């Protein structure tokens, strides 16, 4: 009989890069996990699309990922670690994808 103690079922620690994110970058990353376009993110955050792109560039750099899709996957897998204390985590949904630095929609 094989043992299933290879660690595959254990919950992994959040990526180190999450600790480097500012509160605003955490907010952007949490919203990104639901897949909105940059335009939708900008509208939700009350900022320009260029500001969203700058946030996404910084987030990707800190998380050491190459695309917004990879960043969104990190966010989705680590929602609890990204949420502020006492938050219920409800976010608006919408799907989309593009490159992290140049996500033009």
Buried (B, 14 or more C-beta within 10 A) or exposed (E): EEEEEEEEEEEEEBBEBBEEBEEBBBBBBBBBBBBBBBBBBBEBBEBEBEBBBBBBBBBBEBBEBEBBBBBBBBBBBBBEBBBEEEEEEEBEEEEBEBBBBEBEB
